Amino acid sequence: MKHNFNAGPSILPRVVFEEASRAILDFNGTGLSILEIGHRTPLFEAVLQEAVSLVKELMQLKEDKEVLFLHGGASTQFFQLPMNFLSKDTTAAYLDAGVWGSKAIKEAKLFGNVKVVASSKETQYDRIPDSYSVPDDAVYFHYTTNNTIEGTQMHAIPAVNIPLVADMSSDILSREMDFNRFDFIYAGAQKNIGAAGVNLVVANKGFLEKGNTGIPSMMEYRQHVANGSMLNTPPVFAIYVCLLTLRWLKSIGGVAAMEKINEQKASLLYNTLESLPIFHLPVAPQDRSLMNAVFTMKDPDLEASFLQACKEEGMVGVKGHRSVGGFRISLYNALPLSSVETLTTLMKHFASKHG
């Protein structure tokens, strides 16, 4: 048995794989593959409409929100967002709490002024910055809710007086929160809600109306809204996998039930790591992520042995990101508690042998 701790593309529910594989051969008894149906036919329109409906239901969105499924991942949104809402004579505010936030800042600077309200870069992003102020004249405030590389997570929604924008790529629908407080949300699907190749966007209608004109049609959000996420051929199969994953999430009790499971997984893993002196947790406890737990070994010479032990037990995706080293365990929605239990048992055994 494999235990998939990959940071993305990552584990998906077994039922999603089974249904998607059937649809590749025969979609809903039509005799056609999901890979070959027309995107403007009632067959796919029903898929897209149900996916949008499930997003609205699971996030408990109000009527003033638009839901889009767009090409590309979060990295496309790093520049598409400021292209739509920033200009040379305006300023956007950003929080720099990790690599992905810093990449978003770099792209935004191509279109206008950027005010970095706070950064934890000097401490290797081991915590979420606090005690910062957001200027009221900025066109929006952008932050990353969960930092996959550094293993930090924002556990509270910032209170600001300007439009609030969030990159939720690695913790979307993993915990309860008031999604209606955000004017713009984007999330690459390949961690919690589907396969790589599609990006979920949830935007406030009023905020969209403030967008820039005179930009390429494919980059303008209002054009995508007007065309129901079908301005051009959408990523049909990736959206279908999202639909199946959203159905699964609803079937287990929705976001509230998912949050309880995720808290249980994270608590077991962090408590185990804290109890074993051979491991080191670099992230400030109050900012630890429920999605990506990062840690190192106090004796670096043991790292190769630990990775080998994980490999022998069928555990994949354990090695940390190349930019920070160490180890990273991703605890996304579809990861079963049993995988974490197997991992923590291995950790205890390894510590007793080498501690």
C-alpha atoms as a printed R data frame, in Angstrom:
    type eleno elety resid chain resno       x      y       z
1   ATOM     1    CA   MET     A     1   0.000  0.000   0.000
2   ATOM     2    CA   LYS     A     2   1.210  3.496  -0.857
3   ATOM     3    CA   HIS     A     3   0.892  6.430   1.534
4   ATOM     4    CA   ASN     A     4   0.843  9.593  -0.587
5   ATOM     5    CA   PHE     A     5   2.168 12.677   1.236
6   ATOM     6    CA   ASN     A     6   2.952 14.579  -1.979
7   ATOM     7    CA   ALA     A     7   2.522 18.348  -1.817
8   ATOM     8    CA   GLY     A     8   0.831 18.569  -5.208
9   ATOM     9    CA   PRO     A     9  -0.356 17.154  -7.469
10  ATOM    10    CA   SER     A    10  -1.467 15.118  -4.531
11  ATOM    11    CA   ILE     A    11  -3.720 12.401  -3.236
12  ATOM    12    CA   LEU     A    12  -7.358 12.269  -4.299
13  ATOM    13    CA   PRO     A    13 -10.170 10.055  -2.985
14  ATOM    14    CA   ARG     A    14 -10.252  6.515  -4.364
15  ATOM    15    CA   VAL     A    15 -13.873  6.930  -5.413
16  ATOM    16    CA   VAL     A    16 -12.836  9.881  -7.601
17  ATOM    17    CA   PHE     A    17 -10.227  7.804  -9.425
18  ATOM    18    CA   GLU     A    18 -12.721  5.000  -9.991
19  ATOM    19    CA   GLU     A    19 -15.486  7.234 -11.342
20  ATOM    20    CA   ALA     A    20 -13.075  9.280 -13.474
21  ATOM    21    CA   SER     A    21 -11.553  6.150 -14.990
22  ATOM    22    CA   ARG     A    22 -15.008  4.858 -15.941
23  ATOM    23    CA   ALA     A    23 -15.845  8.191 -17.518
24  ATOM    24    CA   ILE     A    24 -12.718  8.058 -19.658
25  ATOM    25    CA   LEU     A    25 -14.145  4.933 -21.314
26  ATOM    26    CA   ASP     A    26 -17.850  5.768 -21.133
27  ATOM    27    CA   PHE     A    27 -19.216  9.003 -19.706
28  ATOM    28    CA   ASN     A    28 -22.624  8.508 -18.097
29  ATOM    29    CA   GLY     A    29 -23.587  5.688 -20.460
30  ATOM    30    CA   THR     A    30 -23.277  7.870 -23.560
31  ATOM    31    CA   GLY     A    31 -20.738  5.644 -25.300
32  ATOM    32    CA   LEU     A    32 -18.423  8.674 -25.408
33  ATOM    33    CA   SER     A    33 -15.372  9.399 -23.293
34  ATOM    34    CA   ILE     A    34 -15.323 12.453 -21.045
35  ATOM    35    CA   LEU     A    35 -12.177 13.321 -23.009
36  ATOM    36    CA   GLU     A    36 -14.076 13.637 -26.285
37  ATOM    37    CA   ILE     A    37 -17.428 15.246 -25.446
38  ATOM    38    CA   GLY     A    38 -18.070 18.745 -26.750
39  ATOM    39    CA   HIS     A    39 -17.649 21.427 -24.125
40  ATOM    40    CA   ARG     A    40 -20.695 23.326 -25.356
41  ATOM    41    CA   THR     A    41 -22.974 20.324 -25.267
42  ATOM    42    CA   PRO     A    42 -25.567 19.686 -22.544
43  ATOM    43    CA   LEU     A    43 -23.334 16.812 -21.338
44  ATOM    44    CA   PHE     A    44 -20.526 19.094 -20.201
45  ATOM    45    CA   GLU     A    45 -22.719 22.068 -19.372
46  ATOM    46    CA   ALA     A    46 -24.336 19.881 -16.704
47  ATOM    47    CA   VAL     A    47 -20.896 19.023 -15.292
48  ATOM    48    CA   LEU     A    48 -19.864 22.658 -15.070
49  ATOM    49    CA   GLN     A    49 -23.180 23.822 -13.621
50  ATOM    50    CA   GLU     A    50 -23.091 21.155 -10.901
51  ATOM    51    CA   ALA     A    51 -19.465 21.955 -10.046
52  ATOM    52    CA   VAL     A    52 -20.282 25.650  -9.673
53  ATOM    53    CA   SER     A    53 -23.355 24.817  -7.593
54  ATOM    54    CA   LEU     A    54 -21.349 22.587  -5.248
55  ATOM    55    CA   VAL     A    55 -18.699 25.267  -4.744
56  ATOM    56    CA   LYS     A    56 -21.408 27.754  -3.781
57  ATOM    57    CA   GLU     A    57 -23.017 25.237  -1.436
58  ATOM    58    CA   LEU     A    58 -19.824 24.038   0.271
59  ATOM    59    CA   MET     A    59 -18.495 27.580   0.694
60  ATOM    60    CA   GLN     A    60 -21.958 28.928   1.632
61  ATOM    61    CA   LEU     A    61 -21.545 31.772  -0.827
62  ATOM    62    CA   LYS     A    62 -23.964 34.669  -1.099
63  ATOM    63    CA   GLU     A    63 -25.594 35.783  -4.337
64  ATOM    64    CA   ASP     A    64 -22.972 38.476  -4.911
65  ATOM    65    CA   LYS     A    65 -20.274 35.891  -5.690
66  ATOM    66    CA   GLU     A    66 -19.216 34.557  -9.080
67  ATOM    67    CA   VAL     A    67 -17.537 31.140  -9.450
68  ATOM    68    CA   LEU     A    68 -15.160 30.450 -12.339
69  ATOM    69    CA   PHE     A    69 -13.082 27.477 -13.444
70  ATOM    70    CA   LEU     A    70 -10.120 28.797 -15.428
71  ATOM    71    CA   HIS     A    71  -7.062 27.419 -17.167
72  ATOM    72    CA   GLY     A    72  -3.769 27.387 -15.333
73  ATOM    73    CA   GLY     A    73  -2.891 27.282 -11.679
74  ATOM    74    CA   ALA     A    74  -2.274 29.884  -9.016
75  ATOM    75    CA   SER     A    75   0.865 31.125 -10.762
76  ATOM    76    CA   THR     A    76  -1.289 32.496 -13.581
77  ATOM    77    CA   GLN     A    77  -3.329 34.398 -11.027
78  ATOM    78    CA   PHE     A    78  -0.164 36.045  -9.711
79  ATOM    79    CA   PHE     A    79  -0.200 38.260 -12.805
80  ATOM    80    CA   GLN     A    80  -3.821 38.034 -13.969
81  ATOM    81    CA   LEU     A    81  -5.094 39.544 -10.718
82  ATOM    82    CA   PRO     A    82  -2.958 42.728 -10.849
83  ATOM    83    CA   MET     A    83  -3.454 42.964 -14.614
84  ATOM    84    CA   ASN     A    84  -7.172 43.347 -13.873
85  ATOM    85    CA   PHE     A    85  -7.075 45.567 -10.789
86  ATOM    86    CA   LEU     A    86  -3.736 47.372 -10.517
87  ATOM    87    CA   SER     A    87  -2.276 50.246 -12.541
88  ATOM    88    CA   LYS     A    88   0.785 52.474 -12.521
89  ATOM    89    CA   ASP     A    89  -0.967 55.129 -10.432
90  ATOM    90    CA   THR     A    90  -2.481 52.771  -7.846
91  ATOM    91    CA   THR     A    91  -1.090 50.558  -5.069
92  ATOM    92    CA   ALA     A    92  -1.888 47.023  -3.928
93  ATOM    93    CA   ALA     A    93  -0.931 45.734  -0.467
94  ATOM    94    CA   TYR     A    94   0.699 42.320  -0.052
95  ATOM    95    CA   LEU     A    95   1.765 40.144   2.865
96  ATOM    96    CA   ASP     A    96   5.032 38.285   2.278
97  ATOM    97    CA   ALA     A    97   4.838 35.077   4.320
98  ATOM    98    CA   GLY     A    98   6.407 32.575   1.953
99  ATOM    99    CA   VAL     A    99   7.826 31.737  -1.446
100 ATOM   100    CA   TRP     A   100   4.479 31.836  -3.243
101 ATOM   101    CA   GLY     A   101   3.557 35.175  -1.737
102 ATOM   102    CA   SER     A   102   6.908 36.591  -2.830
103 ATOM   103    CA   LYS     A   103   6.310 35.323  -6.364
104 ATOM   104    CA   ALA     A   104   2.902 37.009  -6.399
105 ATOM   105    CA   ILE     A   105   4.537 40.263  -5.290
106 ATOM   106    CA   LYS     A   106   7.107 40.043  -8.082
107 ATOM   107    CA   GLU     A   107   4.385 39.672 -10.720
108 ATOM   108    CA   ALA     A   108   2.220 42.454  -9.284
109 ATOM   109    CA   LYS     A   109   5.094 44.932  -9.543
110 ATOM   110    CA   LEU     A   110   4.888 44.606 -13.324
111 ATOM   111    CA   PHE     A   111   1.531 46.394 -13.302
112 ATOM   112    CA   GLY     A   112   1.645 48.969 -10.523
113 ATOM   113    CA   ASN     A   113   2.847 49.892  -7.075
114 ATOM   114    CA   VAL     A   114   3.127 47.239  -4.388
115 ATOM   115    CA   LYS     A   115   3.215 47.884  -0.664
116 ATOM   116    CA   VAL     A   116   4.618 44.907   1.254
117 ATOM   117    CA   VAL     A   117   2.996 45.431   4.644
118 ATOM   118    CA   ALA     A   118   5.118 42.824   6.433
119 ATOM   119    CA   SER     A   119   7.513 39.963   5.716
120 ATOM   120    CA   SER     A   120   8.965 37.012   7.599
121 ATOM   121    CA   LYS     A   121  11.657 36.380   4.999
122 ATOM   122    CA   GLU     A   122  14.478 37.306   7.396
123 ATOM   123    CA   THR     A   123  13.537 34.382   9.655
124 ATOM   124    CA   GLN     A   124  13.209 31.955   6.713
125 ATOM   125    CA   TYR     A   125   9.432 32.297   6.766
126 ATOM   126    CA   ASP     A   126   9.171 30.337  10.013
127 ATOM   127    CA   ARG     A   127   6.126 32.331  11.115
128 ATOM   128    CA   ILE     A   128   3.284 34.505   9.855
129 ATOM   129    CA   PRO     A   129   4.113 38.217  10.248
130 ATOM   130    CA   ASP     A   130   1.989 40.099  12.753
131 ATOM   131    CA   SER     A   131   1.516 43.678  13.931
132 ATOM   132    CA   TYR     A   132   1.204 45.126  10.458
133 ATOM   133    CA   SER     A   133  -1.171 47.721   9.063
134 ATOM   134    CA   VAL     A   134  -2.832 47.740   5.668
135 ATOM   135    CA   PRO     A   135  -3.222 51.116   3.935
136 ATOM   136    CA   ASP     A   136  -6.841 52.082   3.356
137 ATOM   137    CA   ASP     A   137  -6.077 53.566  -0.066
138 ATOM   138    CA   ALA     A   138  -4.735 50.324  -1.549
139 ATOM   139    CA   VAL     A   139  -6.902 48.728  -4.256
140 ATOM   140    CA   TYR     A   140  -6.713 45.328  -2.515
141 ATOM   141    CA   PHE     A   141  -4.851 43.350   0.146
142 ATOM   142    CA   HIS     A   142  -3.395 40.008  -0.928
143 ATOM   143    CA   TYR     A   143  -2.193 37.148   1.233
144 ATOM   144    CA   THR     A   144  -1.581 33.402   1.024
145 ATOM   145    CA   THR     A   145  -3.702 31.423   3.459
146 ATOM   146    CA   ASN     A   146  -1.360 28.411   3.619
147 ATOM   147    CA   ASN     A   147   2.320 28.214   2.712
148 ATOM   148    CA   THR     A   148   3.067 24.757   1.353
149 ATOM   149    CA   ILE     A   149   6.852 25.045   1.329
150 ATOM   150    CA   GLU     A   150   7.353 26.600   4.751
151 ATOM   151    CA   GLY     A   151   4.493 24.858   6.569
152 ATOM   152    CA   THR     A   152   2.734 27.954   7.933
153 ATOM   153    CA   GLN     A   153  -0.949 28.872   7.826
154 ATOM   154    CA   MET     A   154  -3.069 31.922   8.583
155 ATOM   155    CA   HIS     A   155  -5.582 30.764  11.181
156 ATOM   156    CA   ALA     A   156  -7.632 33.971  11.176
157 ATOM   157    CA   ILE     A   157  -8.976 36.180   8.399
158 ATOM   158    CA   PRO     A   158  -7.322 39.625   8.419
159 ATOM   159    CA   ALA     A   159  -9.593 42.525   9.305
160 ATOM   160    CA   VAL     A   160  -9.105 45.151   6.580
161 ATOM   161    CA   ASN     A   161 -11.076 48.045   5.148
162 ATOM   162    CA   ILE     A   162 -10.229 47.325   1.518
163 ATOM   163    CA   PRO     A   163 -10.987 44.402  -0.841
164 ATOM   164    CA   LEU     A   164  -9.512 41.189   0.528
165 ATOM   165    CA   VAL     A   165  -7.781 38.760  -1.836
166 ATOM   166    CA   ALA     A   166  -6.476 35.305  -0.937
167 ATOM   167    CA   ASP     A   167  -4.482 32.561  -2.597
168 ATOM   168    CA   MET     A   168  -6.073 29.433  -1.071
169 ATOM   169    CA   SER     A   169  -4.400 26.901  -3.330
170 ATOM   170    CA   SER     A   170  -3.241 24.559  -0.601
171 ATOM   171    CA   ASP     A   171  -6.033 24.725   1.967
172 ATOM   172    CA   ILE     A   172  -9.199 25.491   0.008
173 ATOM   173    CA   LEU     A   173 -12.220 23.706   1.547
174 ATOM   174    CA   SER     A   174 -10.059 22.099   4.246
175 ATOM   175    CA   ARG     A   175 -11.552 24.116   7.124
176 ATOM   176    CA   GLU     A   176 -14.534 26.277   7.907
177 ATOM   177    CA   MET     A   177 -14.218 29.997   7.295
178 ATOM   178    CA   ASP     A   178 -16.382 32.887   6.177
179 ATOM   179    CA   PHE     A   179 -15.588 32.837   2.464
180 ATOM   180    CA   ASN     A   180 -17.969 35.738   1.924
181 ATOM   181    CA   ARG     A   181 -15.496 38.092   3.613
182 ATOM   182    CA   PHE     A   182 -13.223 37.785   0.598
183 ATOM   183    CA   ASP     A   183 -13.625 39.847  -2.545
184 ATOM   184    CA   PHE     A   184 -11.437 37.492  -4.555
185 ATOM   185    CA   ILE     A   185 -10.240 33.928  -3.937
186 ATOM   186    CA   TYR     A   186  -8.154 31.758  -6.213
187 ATOM   187    CA   ALA     A   187  -6.910 28.210  -5.816
188 ATOM   188    CA   GLY     A   188  -5.080 25.734  -8.005
189 ATOM   189    CA   ALA     A   189  -7.135 22.539  -7.819
190 ATOM   190    CA   GLN     A   190  -4.372 19.960  -7.553
191 ATOM   191    CA   LYS     A   191  -4.068 19.777  -3.771
192 ATOM   192    CA   ASN     A   192  -7.546 19.568  -2.245
193 ATOM   193    CA   ILE     A   193 -10.233 19.789  -4.899
194 ATOM   194    CA   GLY     A   194  -9.109 18.067  -8.082
195 ATOM   195    CA   ALA     A   195  -6.489 17.503 -10.739
196 ATOM   196    CA   ALA     A   196  -3.818 19.848 -12.065
197 ATOM   197    CA   GLY     A   197  -4.778 22.094 -14.959
198 ATOM   198    CA   VAL     A   198  -7.688 24.100 -13.590
199 ATOM   199    CA   ASN     A   199  -7.947 27.033 -11.229
200 ATOM   200    CA   LEU     A   200 -10.952 27.916  -9.084
201 ATOM   201    CA   VAL     A   201 -11.817 31.609  -8.799
202 ATOM   202    CA   VAL     A   202 -14.489 33.038  -6.491
203 ATOM   203    CA   ALA     A   203 -15.027 36.766  -6.901
204 ATOM   204    CA   ASN     A   204 -17.337 39.475  -5.632
205 ATOM   205    CA   LYS     A   205 -19.399 40.921  -8.469
206 ATOM   206    CA   GLY     A   206 -18.853 44.481  -7.304
207 ATOM   207    CA   PHE     A   207 -15.102 43.991  -7.136
208 ATOM   208    CA   LEU     A   208 -15.038 42.601 -10.668
209 ATOM   209    CA   GLU     A   209 -16.789 45.709 -11.956
210 ATOM   210    CA   LYS     A   210 -13.789 47.775 -10.799
211 ATOM   211    CA   GLY     A   211 -11.467 45.829 -13.091
212 ATOM   212    CA   ASN     A   212  -9.311 47.404 -15.770
213 ATOM   213    CA   THR     A   213 -10.362 47.507 -19.397
214 ATOM   214    CA   GLY     A   214  -8.129 47.351 -22.435
215 ATOM   215    CA   ILE     A   215  -6.482 44.073 -21.445
216 ATOM   216    CA   PRO     A   216  -6.501 40.825 -23.473
217 ATOM   217    CA   SER     A   217  -9.901 39.154 -23.420
218 ATOM   218    CA   MET     A   218  -8.514 35.876 -22.076
219 ATOM   219    CA   MET     A   219  -7.091 37.760 -19.081
220 ATOM   220    CA   GLU     A   220 -10.218 39.753 -18.218
221 ATOM   221    CA   TYR     A   221 -12.315 38.106 -15.507
222 ATOM   222    CA   ARG     A   222 -15.521 39.817 -16.626
223 ATOM   223    CA   GLN     A   223 -15.197 38.170 -20.015
224 ATOM   224    CA   HIS     A   224 -14.986 34.763 -18.338
225 ATOM   225    CA   VAL     A   225 -18.026 35.536 -16.193
226 ATOM   226    CA   ALA     A   226 -20.014 36.651 -19.245
227 ATOM   227    CA   ASN     A   227 -19.127 33.395 -20.987
228 ATOM   228    CA   GLY     A   228 -19.706 31.076 -18.029
229 ATOM   229    CA   SER     A   229 -16.088 29.856 -17.806
230 ATOM   230    CA   MET     A   230 -16.234 28.951 -21.504
231 ATOM   231    CA   LEU     A   231 -14.620 31.943 -23.195
232 ATOM   232    CA   ASN     A   232 -12.505 29.284 -24.874
233 ATOM   233    CA   THR     A   233 -12.386 25.496 -24.526
234 ATOM   234    CA   PRO     A   234 -12.162 24.824 -20.766
235 ATOM   235    CA   PRO     A   235 -10.083 22.022 -19.199
236 ATOM   236    CA   VAL     A   236 -12.981 19.582 -19.411
237 ATOM   237    CA   PHE     A   237 -11.461 16.562 -17.683
238 ATOM   238    CA   ALA     A   238  -9.871 18.594 -14.873
239 ATOM   239    CA   ILE     A   239 -13.218 20.265 -14.150
240 ATOM   240    CA   TYR     A   240 -14.923 16.870 -14.140
241 ATOM   241    CA   VAL     A   241 -12.415 15.588 -11.567
242 ATOM   242    CA   CYS     A   242 -13.183 18.693  -9.484
243 ATOM   243    CA   LEU     A   243 -16.879 17.852  -9.673
244 ATOM   244    CA   LEU     A   244 -16.244 14.307  -8.444
245 ATOM   245    CA   THR     A   245 -14.053 15.576  -5.595
246 ATOM   246    CA   LEU     A   246 -16.647 18.152  -4.565
247 ATOM   247    CA   ARG     A   247 -19.314 15.437  -4.562
248 ATOM   248    CA   TRP     A   248 -17.095 13.331  -2.315
249 ATOM   249    CA   LEU     A   249 -16.518 16.235   0.052
250 ATOM   250    CA   LYS     A   250 -20.254 16.844   0.349
251 ATOM   251    CA   SER     A   251 -20.896 13.125   0.931
252 ATOM   252    CA   ILE     A   252 -18.622 12.984   3.982
253 ATOM   253    CA   GLY     A   253 -20.346 15.937   5.639
254 ATOM   254    CA   GLY     A   254 -18.866 18.963   3.912
255 ATOM   255    CA   VAL     A   255 -16.232 21.396   5.111
256 ATOM   256    CA   ALA     A   256 -17.113 21.152   8.811
257 ATOM   257    CA   ALA     A   257 -16.600 17.383   8.833
258 ATOM   258    CA   MET     A   258 -13.421 17.737   6.776
259 ATOM   259    CA   GLU     A   259 -11.970 20.237   9.231
260 ATOM   260    CA   LYS     A   260 -12.409 17.816  12.141
261 ATOM   261    CA   ILE     A   261 -10.614 15.057  10.230
262 ATOM   262    CA   ASN     A   262  -7.795 17.402   9.227
263 ATOM   263    CA   GLU     A   263  -7.349 18.617  12.794
264 ATOM   264    CA   GLN     A   264  -7.153 15.023  13.977
265 ATOM   265    CA   LYS     A   265  -4.464 14.171  11.427
266 ATOM   266    CA   ALA     A   266  -2.403 17.269  12.164
267 ATOM   267    CA   SER     A   267  -2.687 16.863  15.937
268 ATOM   268    CA   LEU     A   268  -1.469 13.266  15.772
269 ATOM   269    CA   LEU     A   269   1.497 14.182  13.599
270 ATOM   270    CA   TYR     A   270   2.607 17.297  15.508
271 ATOM   271    CA   ASN     A   271   2.183 15.648  18.924
272 ATOM   272    CA   THR     A   272   4.310 12.730  17.763
273 ATOM   273    CA   LEU     A   273   7.038 14.990  16.399
274 ATOM   274    CA   GLU     A   274   7.117 17.024  19.615
275 ATOM   275    CA   SER     A   275   7.443 13.866  21.698
276 ATOM   276    CA   LEU     A   276  10.489 12.587  19.813
277 ATOM   277    CA   PRO     A   277  13.690 14.563  20.503
278 ATOM   278    CA   ILE     A   278  15.420 13.475  17.291
279 ATOM   279    CA   PHE     A   279  13.023 15.657  15.272
280 ATOM   280    CA   HIS     A   280  12.881 19.460  15.119
281 ATOM   281    CA   LEU     A   281   9.857 21.608  14.254
282 ATOM   282    CA   PRO     A   282  11.057 24.971  12.854
283 ATOM   283    CA   VAL     A   283   7.664 26.686  12.570
284 ATOM   284    CA   ALA     A   284   6.263 28.830  15.377
285 ATOM   285    CA   PRO     A   285   3.577 26.670  17.078
286 ATOM   286    CA   GLN     A   286   0.773 29.210  16.627
287 ATOM   287    CA   ASP     A   287   1.372 29.319  12.871
288 ATOM   288    CA   ARG     A   288   1.779 25.619  12.070
289 ATOM   289    CA   SER     A   289  -0.136 24.447   9.047
290 ATOM   290    CA   LEU     A   290  -2.854 21.793   9.183
291 ATOM   291    CA   MET     A   291  -2.013 20.962   5.580
292 ATOM   292    CA   ASN     A   292   1.794 20.854   5.331
293 ATOM   293    CA   ALA     A   293   3.910 19.844   8.337
294 ATOM   294    CA   VAL     A   294   7.616 20.557   7.896
295 ATOM   295    CA   PHE     A   295  10.368 19.246  10.147
296 ATOM   296    CA   THR     A   296  14.056 18.379  10.210
297 ATOM   297    CA   MET     A   297  16.267 15.959  12.110
298 ATOM   298    CA   LYS     A   298  18.585 17.275  14.794
299 ATOM   299    CA   ASP     A   299  21.231 14.935  13.391
300 ATOM   300    CA   PRO     A   300  21.340 15.548   9.624
301 ATOM   301    CA   ASP     A   301  23.253 12.308   9.136
302 ATOM   302    CA   LEU     A   302  20.030 10.414   9.919
303 ATOM   303    CA   GLU     A   303  17.988 12.022   7.142
304 ATOM   304    CA   ALA     A   304  18.930  9.505   4.457
305 ATOM   305    CA   SER     A   305  18.118  6.600   6.772
306 ATOM   306    CA   PHE     A   306  14.723  8.058   7.624
307 ATOM   307    CA   LEU     A   307  13.878  8.610   3.969
308 ATOM   308    CA   GLN     A   308  14.847  5.027   3.222
309 ATOM   309    CA   ALA     A   309  12.665  3.765   6.052
310 ATOM   310    CA   CYS     A   310   9.739  5.745   4.652
311 ATOM   311    CA   LYS     A   311  10.364  4.364   1.176
312 ATOM   312    CA   GLU     A   312  10.359  0.800   2.469
313 ATOM   313    CA   GLU     A   313   6.943  1.418   4.054
314 ATOM   314    CA   GLY     A   314   5.472  2.752   0.800
315 ATOM   315    CA   MET     A   315   5.525  6.417   1.814
316 ATOM   316    CA   VAL     A   316   6.014  8.927  -0.988
317 ATOM   317    CA   GLY     A   317   6.411 12.706  -1.002
318 ATOM   318    CA   VAL     A   318   8.137 12.856   2.379
319 ATOM   319    CA   LYS     A   319  11.218 14.814   1.327
320 ATOM   320    CA   GLY     A   320  11.031 18.569   1.920
321 ATOM   321    CA   HIS     A   321  10.986 21.160  -0.840
322 ATOM   322    CA   ARG     A   322  14.358 21.550  -2.527
323 ATOM   323    CA   SER     A   323  14.633 25.172  -1.340
324 ATOM   324    CA   VAL     A   324  14.408 24.334   2.383
325 ATOM   325    CA   GLY     A   325  15.366 20.671   2.721
326 ATOM   326    CA   GLY     A   326  14.272 18.494   5.616
327 ATOM   327    CA   PHE     A   327  10.896 16.784   5.403
328 ATOM   328    CA   ARG     A   328   7.351 17.751   4.539
329 ATOM   329    CA   ILE     A   329   4.185 15.786   5.197
330 ATOM   330    CA   SER     A   330   1.152 17.032   3.290
331 ATOM   331    CA   LEU     A   331  -2.148 16.287   4.998
332 ATOM   332    CA   TYR     A   332  -4.623 17.226   2.308
333 ATOM   333    CA   ASN     A   333  -8.316 16.383   2.468
334 ATOM   334    CA   ALA     A   334  -8.129 12.993   0.774
335 ATOM   335    CA   LEU     A   335  -5.259 11.681   2.908
336 ATOM   336    CA   PRO     A   336  -6.702  9.063   5.298
337 ATOM   337    CA   LEU     A   337  -5.957  9.152   9.005
338 ATOM   338    CA   SER     A   338  -4.557  5.631   8.670
339 ATOM   339    CA   SER     A   339  -1.635  6.940   6.616
340 ATOM   340    CA   VAL     A   340  -0.715  9.374   9.390
341 ATOM   341    CA   GLU     A   341  -1.034  6.591  11.951
342 ATOM   342    CA   THR     A   342   1.343  4.426   9.917
343 ATOM   343    CA   LEU     A   343   3.804  7.309   9.588
344 ATOM   344    CA   THR     A   344   3.794  8.166  13.291
345 ATOM   345    CA   THR     A   345   4.339  4.496  14.179
346 ATOM   346    CA   LEU     A   346   7.367  4.476  11.897
347 ATOM   347    CA   MET     A   347   8.645  7.698  13.485
348 ATOM   348    CA   LYS     A   348   8.439  6.203  16.971
349 ATOM   349    CA   HIS     A   349  10.208  3.054  15.866
350 ATOM   350    CA   PHE     A   350  12.921  5.047  14.112
351 ATOM   351    CA   ALA     A   351  13.430  7.265  17.144
352 ATOM   352    CA   SER     A   352  13.745  4.270  19.479
353 ATOM   353    CA   LYS     A   353  16.365  2.800  17.193
354 ATOM   354    CA   HIS     A   354  18.400  5.954  16.568
355 ATOM   355    CA   GLY     A   355  17.537  8.298  19.439
